[in-house]
Amino acid sequence: MNEFRFEVYKLLAEFIRLLNINDQRGLEDKFNVCNALAEEIQEVIREYYPDEGVSLGIAPFELAFLREKFKRPNIQLFEMNDGNWLGAECVLWVDGKSSEPILHVEFFEQDSNLKLQYKYIGS
């Protein structure tokens, strides 16, 4: 399970890294996020954080899946109805602290590789 969680964590961290640098090509190549959707995601981020230069992150790996220390895990995985996909809610961090927005994504396997599909950012 730890290896799977690490793969989930790596994909989430890479997705956030590409958002931070507004790498639309990287988002499209790695996560199938078209330019219009990438712009929409940036708009949502600006609504939550109107100050320029905010750098999003996720919880450190050692805290990411813990339930005991937080009201909710920083990364929560759950089975989807079809059984082939996993849903995930990831609390976004800013300046080393958890913040309000939650990244909602789904994970699936394709050609024996774990893939991330963006759903939305909400509270």
N, C-alpha and C positions, 0 to 999 in steps of 0.2 A: 504493500500500500504506500510506503514512503517513496518508492521510486515513481509510482504513478503521481503522487502529490507533487513530487519534484518536477515532473514533466508539466503538470498543470501550472505550477508556479512559474516555470521558465516561460511558458507561452503568455501568461498574464503579464509578466514583467516586460517581455519583448513588445507586446501590444502597447503597453503604457509608454515604454521608451519611444516607440515610433510616434505616438500621439504627442509626446512632449516636444519632439523635434519637428512635428508636422510633416513627417515623411509620407506623403500620399502614395508615392510609388511603392515604398516598403509595405505600407498597409494593404495595398492592392495585391502585391506579389505574395506576401506571407499570409494574409488573412482575408483575401478576397473582398476588401472594402473599397468600393469604387470612390472616385474623387468627390462626387456629390455627397455621399454618405460621410466621407472623411470631413468635409466642410461642415456638415450638420453636427457631427460629434464635436468639432472645435467650437461651434456656436453654443452647444450645451455646456461645454466646459467654461466658456466665457460668461455664461449666465450664472454659474456657481461661483466663479472666481473672476470678477471683472478686472482685477489688477493684472497688468501685463507681467509676464515672466514667471507665473506660477509653475512649479515643477511638480507634477503628480508622481505618486509612487504607490507601492503596495507594502503591506506589513513585511517585516523581515521574516524569512522562512520559518524560523523557530517560533514565531508568534502567529503565523498565518492561519493555521488550522486549529489553534487552541480554542476551547470553549470556556475553560475555567476562569480565565482572567478578564474576560470581556462579556458585555451583555449579549453579544453575538460573535461568532467566529469572524475573523477578518476575511477569510475565504471559506464559503460554505458550498459544498457540493451536494447535489440531490439528483435522484433518478428522474428521468422524464417518462411520460406515459408510454412511449413506444419501446422503452428499454434499451435502445441502441445509442441514445444520446444522454449526456449528463448536463444538467443545468448547473450554473455557478453564479453566486453573488459575491462580489469582491469589493470590500470597503476601500475606497480610495484614500490615500494618505497625502498630506501636504506638510512640508517642514518636519518630517519625522513623526507626525501624529495623525491618528485617524481623523477623517473629516466626514461630512454628511453624505456626499454622493456615493452611490453604489453602482458599480459596473456589473451589468447583467450579460452573461455570455452562455454559450452552449459548447460542449465538447463532443466530438465524434471521432471515430477512427476511419482513416482513409489510407489504403495501401499500407496498412500496418503502422501508420503514423498518427499520433494524436493531433487533432486540428481544433482550432478555436473559431467560433462564429460569433461575431458581435450581435447583441440584441438591442440594448439601450443603456443609458445612464439615467438613474432616477434616485429618489430619496427613499 
